[in-house]
Amino acid sequence: MLSKISEQLNSLSTAERKVAECALGEPKWFVHAAVADIAEKAGVSQPTVIRFCRTLGYKGLPEFKLSLSAGIGRAGLPYVHEELNTDDTMADVMEKVLGNAAAALLGGRRSISEHELENAIAMLTHARRIEFYGVGNSGIVAQDAQHKFFRFGVSAVAYSDTHTQLMAAAVLSPQDVLVVISISGSSIEVLDAVSIAKENGAKVIAITRLDSPLTQLADCVLAVQVREDSNRYTPMASRLLQLAIVDMLAIGLALRLGETASLQLAKGKRSLRRHHIGDEDFNA
């Protein structure tokens, strides 16, 4: 169902697309919400909500909700996926995994503040050194961030070990920026490291949920608002949104650096080219 909505986004009117993004971003809320609440959240009129449902081939909102609920309402397999079960087909796996991914990314457009993103890019542009902290799945995202940023010629490093984070935070300075990636935003060790970095005057950018303890310590928050029970299921959609935010930060920094970023990236490409056979234009 989520995949069906995603596939039809480009064929919808501007107003109907807002309703679609609302359904994709928070499908479980959408199923139980009143038409007035949906219209208010999407910023459209109530008749537009009804038109959206009919455009997708349903008689009205109740019928659309039934179909949406059927697609997301199963209990799921604990610690694997909250919408997939052992009797699901591979077609179900494709639709639900890809649908959830699309929903998370589209929902991110609604939750991430453009103002906060601008602030984050400004901090990174003037940073002497950038450090990325994350643990578990978020630690992998931190490693991905380091891989993107050091190629701009920026001093960038990622730490996923909490003891190393504590020690590294102790030697940060007011000229440095710490980017903390955390789904829960409540890890005591990570929060301790952030507190130490703040005491040393470092700026802190948090990629986390808006209601997490981490937001209270951050100078800038890039919200990851995904309805995902990461305590019972493997985090998937939230990790994809974290990666997308890292991409936005990297691209935003590259745009601010301008030709300098392009030259640095070109140097990195040239250094690898001699190690590839017969490939003059590869993607490193």
C-alpha angles and dihedrals in degrees: 000000000000090000090051091054092047093051092054097047095101092052094054126093117253092259094045090049089059089057090047092052089049091053092046095046097049109012096162092051090046092056092060100033124106118243090249092054092048091050092049094048093048093043095236138109123274093246088057090059090054092046090053091055092048092047088059090053102263128126092233147316097302093055092046091050092052091054093045092048092050089055096051106021104088120108096240132211110297115250091003112066132332095220103037129077137187092263095054118113125233086255087060090049091052095047097045099041093045092040092052091048092052091046092051094050094046091046088053090063088063098044104041113086116227089209092054091047090053090050092050093050091049091052093048093047092059098038121123089201134006123207126189120205125190138142128215112341089359089054089061089053089050089055090051089052092052090050090056100042104045089059089068089065090256121139099248133160137169127215124191098169111091095214090052090048091055092050095044092049089055092065099044119115139204088268092061133085126212119202111198119196116195133148094203098028088207106095106132094214093050091047090051091052091049091050090052091049090051091050088057091052099252119149115242127212114189125202100194145101117302096242097050124117088240091070090065090064099040127098090205131022126202103192124228101194106177124148094229128138098220091172091066105023136045109266108247114142093041091052091053090052090049089053091048091052090050088052091051091051092048094047092044091053091047090053091052092048091048116178091004090066093047092051093049092048090048090053090053092050092050092050091058099039094080089059095059123077117231095341113123097166112032132150110244 
